[in-house]
Amino acid sequence: KNCKDTLVMPADGLLTYPYDWNHQGIDISCDIYQDNIYAAANGYVCHIGPKNEILIEHEINGMTLYTFYSNLSVVYVTKGQYVTQNQVIALEGGNPNKKAGIMDKEGHHIHFEVRKTMEPNSNLNPTILIDQ
């Protein structure tokens, strides 16, 4: 049985770097450089960072969670904008000449985090929260 509201993967690609205490998110390498990046759930964009990072606030089953997307080449959303699950919010970034492989941070990929607060280091493992 599925939970009422769940997160979805923000990209169609290979999980190349897992979540651990030192890498507080996951990395996903898309098949095509600058592939679409999707909102993991409905919510409000609460921050656009200077290096094309996006932070979105979500209400999931009565809890407030935040998703963080970085290593983006293009951002399509603005601060305060409401986004819907699976809406294209950005394009993948990184090295256009190399697809990231397993445990490889050098090729093109995105970094994705789920946080309990807006602040870094309040992370949860995204892979246990995503509906698969």
N, C-alpha and C positions, 0 to 999 in steps of 0.2 A: 504494500500500500504506500502511495506517495504522500509526502507531507503536503499540507495545504499550499504553501508557497515555498518555492525553492529557487536556488540560483542556477543559471545555466553557464556553460563554458563561454568565455568571452571571445574565443577564436576557434576556428576550425583548423586544428593542427596537432602536432605532436608535442606532448609534454616532455620537455627536454631537461628541465631542472626542477627537482622536487622541493617541497616545503621541508625546512628543518630549522633548528634554533638559530642558525646563522643566516639563513636565506628565507626570510619570513613571508614568502609568497611562492608562486610557481612561475616557471617560464614556459611559454608555448611558442613554438616555431611554426609559422604558417607555411603552406606549400608554395605560395606565391609571395614574393616581397611586396609589401604594402597591401596585404590582404585586409579585409574588413575586420574591425574589432567591434564587438557587440556589448551593450549593457547587459550585465548579468541578471538584473532584476529592475523593476520599476523603481524610480526614485528621482531625487533632485541633485543636480550637479552642485556641489558645495565648494569646489576648488578646481582651478586650472593652474597648474604649476608652470614656472618659467621654462622648464625643459619638456613641455608637452605632457605633463602628468595630469590625470583626471581623478578626482575623488567624488564618489557619488554616495549619498545617504539613502538608505532603504529602510522600510518598515517590513520586516519578515516575521510573520506569525506573532505580532505584538512586540518584537524586539527591534531595536535600531541597530543596524549594521552598516558598515561602510565598505565599498569596494574601491580599490586603488589600481589604476592602470598606468604603466609607464613604459618607456622605450617605444614611444609612438612617433611616427613621422608627420602625421597630420591630425589635428583635432577638429571635429565638426560641431562640438557643443560649446555652450557658454555657461558661465557661472549663473546659477539660479534656474536654469532650464530644467523642465521635467522631461525625463526620458522613460521609454517603455522597454520592457525586457525584449531582447533581440534587436533593438534599434541600433543601427550603425552609429557609433560615437567617434570613431577614429580609424586611422590606418596604422598597421604594424610598422615598426621602424627597425633601426639597426643597420648592419652591414648589408647593402643590397646585393653584394657579390657572393655571399655565403649563407647558406641555410644552416641554422644552428642544429647541432646533433646532440645526442644524449650527453648531459653534464658539460655542455658547451655554451658559454655566454658570449662568444665572439660573433656568431652569425646573427642573421635577422630573427627577431623574436619579440614578444611582449612579456612584461613582468606583471603579474596579477596578484593582488593581496586582498584578503578579507580582514577587516579590523573591527574591534569592539568599540573603539572611539575614533575620532578623527586623527589622533596622533599615531605616529609610527610606534612600533613595539607594543601594540595592543592586538597583535595578529592572532588569527585562527587559521587552521589548515583548510585552505579552500577546497581541497579534494573531498573532504568529508561533508561539505555543505552543498555540493553541486549534484543536481538531479542527473543521474546517469542511466 
